[in-house]
Amino acid sequence: MTRITVKPTATATSSSFKGPLGPFIDDKGKLALLRYTYSGQDDSILAAFMYKIWGVFFFLVPSSISPNIVTLTGLAAILSAVAWASLGLSSQPVICYVLAVAVFVYQTADALDGMQGRRVGMYQNPTTEIFDHGVDSCVTVITAVTSIVFVLQLEEVVPALLLLFSGFVGFHAPTYEHVVTRKMIFRGGPTNPTEALLLTQFILIMAGTFPWIFHLGTWGIAALVSLTVGGSALSMYGSVKQLLAHYKGDVAVTLNSALRGYGPLLFVMAAALTWFPFLGDYFVQHNMLAMATVSIPWNYGIMRTIYSEITSDDRVDTEGIIIGQTPLLLPTLCMLLGIPFDISVPLSLLASLFVYLYTVVFGLREVCDALSMEHFWSIRDERLLKKN
């Protein structure tokens, strides 16, 4: 959601909550949570027009609920559509139409949560950043995977992995850039969130109406991969350029910061390349499972990066994040030991899912405790705090 900067005043409170494995947020971070502000720049061409359409549905949002609930409604629509599609009870055209509607519902909810945030005074609440950006990262993965499986119907391992990596890079780059520069920039063009999701809806509708268009041959797949990889490379270049400007042209400091911030992304890519290309027939039968196994560790890294965003900590805990991503190496280890992918991939997925959910649940609990919020679905009106 597009937001503006407002500087609330608040008094620091102590937070006593700690997860079983220790806190994700230290005392300095808890104080930063109370001073949290958001600054964003959206260079979308279509966003202004689309907000008029999305705003029509605002009457459906109850005036007393948290914007975080609105955000989760959009994610629920996406997950429900993917779960239904995975059952294989309908033809590909119908599946594509349902997925297109689900993406529209999600995008609408993503716009309405900002409107609801203004209505209830939670526009500058750190939990809205966790849910807004955290759900966006999940949807980035889900739309990439569903496009690969249901639209392109790729059975080639390497092209599928490269397309997935492109989604990772395109999202990760501006996220870390936000950590350092304190400003979220959504650049114009097809990688802009608004344009990208509208393009996804268009492609899904076209895939349902004219499925033969997307039966790409070898050269067509190569061209598509080259285009997406090139786009993600430009996104990364733009973010590194912003980091260089932030560090006033200091190349050494910029490279050190980039390696620290993009380290978890590079680890996921390197770890996946050690076993993913060897999946063979297993990928044909379990493509969604295999890609989810790679995606969850990346989502975990994004969640930890978001915690750095909201606590104004530009020194991302790269080592700690990579340790949490190590379940991604299980298929490699098992492959060396002769253990089949039927065992190692689900095991890796479950381990990564546990780490991710643990991080979301206990990290969010720490944030709510520091903000004196009972739950993430509670309403904490920052406007009243400012007046008091």
C-alpha positions in Angstrom: 0.0 0.0 0.0 1.2 3.5 -0.8 1.9 5.5 2.4 3.2 8.9 3.4 5.5 9.9 6.3 4.0 11.1 9.6 6.2 11.4 12.7 4.3 10.2 15.7 5.4 11.0 19.3 5.5 8.2 21.8 7.0 7.3 25.1 9.2 4.2 25.3 7.8 1.3 27.3 9.6 -1.8 28.3 8.8 -5.2 26.7 9.3 -8.4 28.7 8.2 -11.0 26.2 10.8 -13.4 24.9 10.4 -16.4 22.7 11.7 -19.8 23.8 14.9 -19.3 21.8 15.4 -15.6 22.8 14.2 -12.3 21.4 14.4 -11.2 17.8 14.2 -7.5 18.9 16.6 -5.9 21.5 15.8 -3.0 23.8 17.1 -0.5 21.2 14.8 -2.0 18.6 11.8 -1.8 21.0 12.4 1.9 21.4 12.7 2.3 17.6 9.3 0.6 17.2 7.6 3.4 19.1 9.2 6.0 16.8 8.5 4.0 13.6 7.5 6.0 10.5 7.1 5.0 6.9 8.3 6.8 3.8 7.5 5.5 0.4 7.6 6.4 -3.3 5.5 4.7 -5.9 6.3 5.4 -9.5 3.4 3.3 -10.8 1.6 4.6 -13.9 -1.6 2.8 -13.2 -1.9 3.0 -9.4 -3.8 6.3 -9.3 -6.4 5.0 -11.6 -6.7 1.5 -9.9 -7.1 3.1 -6.5 -10.4 4.5 -7.7 -11.5 1.0 -8.6 -10.3 -0.6 -5.4 -11.8 2.2 -3.3 -15.3 1.2 -4.5 -15.0 -1.9 -2.3 -14.1 0.0 0.8 -17.7 -0.2 2.0 -17.2 -3.9 2.6 -14.5 -3.3 5.3 -16.0 -3.0 8.8 -15.0 0.2 10.5 -13.8 -1.5 13.7 -11.3 -4.1 12.4 -7.5 -3.9 12.2 -6.0 -3.3 8.7 -3.9 -6.4 9.4 -7.1 -8.5 9.1 -7.8 -6.8 5.7 -4.3 -7.8 4.6 -4.8 -11.4 5.7 -8.1 -11.5 3.7 -6.2 -11.0 0.5 -3.7 -13.7 1.4 -6.5 -16.1 2.3 -8.0 -15.5 -1.2 -4.8 -16.4 -2.9 -4.2 -19.5 -0.7 -7.7 -20.7 -1.2 -7.5 -20.4 -5.0 -4.1 -22.3 -5.1 -5.4 -25.0 -2.8 -8.5 -25.5 -5.0 -6.4 -25.5 -8.2 -4.0 -28.0 -6.7 -6.9 -30.5 -6.3 -7.0 -30.8 -10.1 -10.8 -30.8 -10.2 -11.2 -28.3 -13.0 -9.7 -27.7 -16.4 -6.7 -25.4 -16.9 -8.8 -22.5 -18.3 -11.1 -22.5 -15.2 -8.1 -22.6 -12.9 -6.5 -19.7 -14.6 -9.7 -17.6 -14.3 -10.1 -18.4 -10.6 -6.4 -17.5 -9.9 -6.9 -14.2 -11.8 -9.9 -13.3 -9.6 -7.9 -14.3 -6.5 -5.0 -12.0 -7.5 -7.5 -9.2 -8.0 -9.0 -9.8 -4.6 -5.5 -9.8 -3.0 -4.5 -6.6 -4.8 -7.8 -4.9 -3.7 -7.2 -5.9 -0.1 -3.6 -4.6 -0.4 -5.1 -1.2 -1.3 -7.9 -1.3 1.3 -5.6 -2.1 4.2 -4.0 1.3 3.8 -7.4 3.0 3.7 -8.4 1.1 6.8 -5.1 2.1 8.5 -5.9 5.7 8.0 -9.5 5.2 9.2 -8.5 3.5 12.5 -5.2 5.4 13.1 -2.8 2.5 12.4 -1.3 3.9 9.2 2.1 4.2 11.0 1.9 1.1 13.1 4.9 -1.3 12.7 2.6 -4.3 12.6 1.0 -3.0 9.4 4.5 -3.1 7.8 5.0 -6.7 8.9 1.7 -7.8 7.5 1.7 -5.7 4.4 5.3 -6.5 3.2 5.3 -10.0 4.7 2.1 -11.0 2.8 3.5 -9.3 -0.3 6.5 -11.6 -0.1 4.3 -14.7 0.2 2.2 -13.6 -2.8 5.3 -12.9 -4.8 6.3 -16.6 -4.4 2.8 -17.9 -4.9 2.1 -16.1 -8.1 5.5 -17.1 -9.5 4.9 -20.8 -8.6 1.4 -20.8 -10.0 2.5 -19.1 -13.2 5.2 -21.7 -13.7 2.9 -24.7 -12.9 -0.6 -23.7 -14.2 0.2 -21.2 -17.0 3.6 -22.2 -18.4 3.3 -25.8 -17.2 7.1 -26.1 -17.1 8.6 -29.5 -16.5 12.2 -28.3 -17.0 13.9 -27.8 -13.7 16.5 -25.1 -14.4 14.2 -22.6 -16.2 11.6 -23.0 -13.4 14.3 -22.3 -10.8 15.6 -19.2 -12.7 12.1 -17.8 -13.0 11.6 -18.3 -9.3 14.9 -16.6 -8.5 13.9 -13.6 -10.6 10.9 -13.1 -8.3 13.1 -13.4 -5.2 15.6 -10.8 -6.5 12.9 -8.3 -7.7 11.4 -8.3 -4.2 14.5 -8.6 -2.0 16.4 -5.7 -3.6 14.0 -2.9 -2.7 13.3 -4.5 0.7 16.9 -4.2 1.8 17.2 -0.9 0.1 14.4 0.3 2.4 16.4 -1.0 5.4 19.3 1.2 4.6 17.8 4.3 3.0 14.5 4.3 5.1 12.5 4.9 2.0 10.6 2.2 0.1 10.8 3.0 -3.7 8.5 1.1 -6.1 10.1 1.9 -9.4 8.0 2.3 -12.6 7.7 -0.3 -15.3 6.6 -4.0 -15.3 8.4 -4.7 -12.0 6.3 -2.2 -10.1 3.9 -4.1 -7.8 0.8 -2.6 -9.3 1.8 -3.2 -12.9 3.2 -6.6 -12.1 0.0 -7.9 -10.5 -2.2 -6.4 -13.2 0.1 -8.1 -15.8 -0.3 -11.3 -13.9 -4.1 -11.1 -14.0 -3.9 -10.4 -17.7 -1.7 -13.3 -18.4 -3.9 -15.7 -16.3 -7.0 -14.5 -18.3 -5.2 -15.0 -21.6 -3.9 -18.4 -20.5 -7.5 -19.4 -19.7 -8.8 -18.1 -23.0 -6.0 -18.9 -25.3 -3.9 -21.6 -23.6 -2.0 -22.5 -26.8 -0.2 -19.2 -26.6 1.7 -20.3 -23.6 2.9 -23.7 -24.9 6.4 -22.4 -25.4 9.1 -24.3 -27.1 12.8 -24.3 -26.1 13.5 -20.9 -27.6 10.4 -19.4 -26.2 11.3 -20.5 -22.7 14.9 -19.3 -23.1 13.6 -15.9 -24.2 11.2 -15.7 -21.3 13.9 -16.6 -18.8 16.3 -14.1 -20.3 13.7 -11.4 -20.0 12.8 -12.1 -16.4 16.4 -12.6 -15.3 17.3 -9.3 -17.0 14.5 -7.5 -15.3 15.5 -8.7 -11.9 19.2 -7.8 -12.6 18.1 -4.3 -13.4 16.1 -4.2 -10.2 19.2 -5.3 -8.2 21.3 -2.8 -10.1 18.9 0.0 -9.2 19.0 -0.9 -5.5 22.7 -1.1 -5.3 22.9 2.3 -7.1 20.7 3.7 -4.4 22.9 2.2 -1.7 25.9 3.8 -3.3 24.2 7.2 -3.3 23.2 6.7 0.4 26.8 5.9 1.3 28.0 9.0 -0.7 29.9 7.0 -3.3 31.9 4.8 -0.9 32.3 1.6 -3.0 33.8 -0.5 -0.2 31.0 0.4 2.3 28.4 -0.2 -0.3 29.7 -3.6 -1.3 29.9 -4.6 2.4 26.4 -3.5 3.0 25.1 -5.2 -0.2 26.8 -8.5 0.7 25.3 -8.3 4.2 21.8 -7.4 3.0 21.7 -9.7 0.0 23.6 -12.5 1.7 20.5 -14.5 2.7 19.2 -14.2 -0.9 22.5 -15.4 -2.3 22.6 -18.3 0.1 19.2 -19.5 -0.9 20.1 -19.4 -4.5 23.4 -21.2 -4.0 22.0 -23.8 -1.7 19.1 -24.6 -4.1 21.5 -24.9 -7.1 23.3 -27.8 -5.3 20.2 -30.1 -5.5 17.4 -28.6 -7.5 18.9 -29.3 -10.9 19.1 -33.0 -10.0 15.4 -33.5 -9.2 14.6 -34.9 -12.7 11.3 -36.8 -12.7 10.6 -35.8 -9.1 10.1 -32.2 -10.2 7.6 -33.3 -12.9 5.5 -35.0 -10.2 6.0 -32.6 -7.3 7.0 -29.2 -8.8 5.0 -27.1 -6.4 6.4 -28.9 -3.4 10.0 -28.5 -4.7 9.6 -24.8 -5.4 7.9 -24.3 -2.0 10.9 -25.9 -0.3 13.1 -23.2 -1.9 10.7 -20.4 -1.3 10.0 -20.7 2.4 13.7 -20.1 3.5 13.7 -17.0 1.3 10.4 -15.8 2.9 12.0 -16.4 6.3 14.9 -14.1 5.3 12.5 -11.4 4.2 10.6 -11.6 7.5 13.9 -11.1 9.4 14.7 -8.2 7.1 11.3 -6.6 7.8 12.1 -6.8 11.5 15.3 -4.8 10.7 13.2 -2.3 8.8 10.7 -1.5 11.6 13.5 -1.4 14.3 15.7 1.0 12.2 18.5 -1.6 12.3 20.6 -1.4 9.1 22.9 -4.2 10.3 20.8 -7.2 9.2 21.7 -10.3 11.2 23.0 -12.1 8.1 24.7 -15.0 9.9 21.6 -15.6 12.0 19.3 -15.6 9.0 21.5 -18.0 7.1 21.5 -20.4 10.0 17.7 -20.3 9.9 17.9 -21.1 6.2 20.1 -24.2 6.6 17.2 -26.7 6.2 17.5 -25.9 2.5 20.7 -27.9 2.5 19.0 -31.1 3.7 18.3 -32.4 0.2 21.9 -32.0 -0.8 23.1 -33.9 2.3 20.6 -36.6 1.8 21.5 -36.8 -1.9 25.1 -37.5 -0.9 23.9 -40.2 1.5 21.7 -41.8 -1.1 18.5 -40.8 0.5 15.8 -40.1 -2.1 14.1 -36.8 -2.7 10.8 -38.3 -1.6 12.1 -38.1 1.9 14.6 -35.2 1.9 12.5 -32.6 0.1 9.4 -32.9 2.4 11.7 -33.0 5.4 13.5 -29.8 4.3 10.1 -28.2 3.7 8.8 -29.0 7.2 11.9 -27.9 8.9 12.0 -24.6 7.0 8.2 -24.1 7.6 8.8 -24.5 11.4 11.6 -21.9 11.5 9.5 -19.5 9.4 6.3 -19.8 11.5 8.3 -19.6 14.7 9.9 -16.4 13.5 6.5 -14.9 12.5 4.7 -15.9 15.7 7.3 -15.0 18.3 8.7 -12.0 16.5 5.2 -10.5 16.0 4.5 -11.2 19.7 7.6 -9.2 20.6 6.5 -6.3 18.4 3.0 -6.3 19.9 4.3 -6.4 23.4 6.7 -3.5 22.8 3.8 -1.5 21.4 1.5 -2.4 24.3 -0.8 -4.2 21.8 -2.7 -7.2 23.0 -2.8 -8.9 19.6 -1.9 -8.1 16.0 -5.6 -7.8 15.3 -6.0 -5.1 18.1 -6.5 -1.5 17.1 -3.9 0.9 18.5 -4.8 4.4 17.3 -1.6 6.4 16.9 -3.5 9.6 16.5 -4.8 9.4 20.1 -1.3 8.7 21.4 -0.1 11.7 19.5 -2.7 13.9 21.1 -2.0 12.6 24.6 
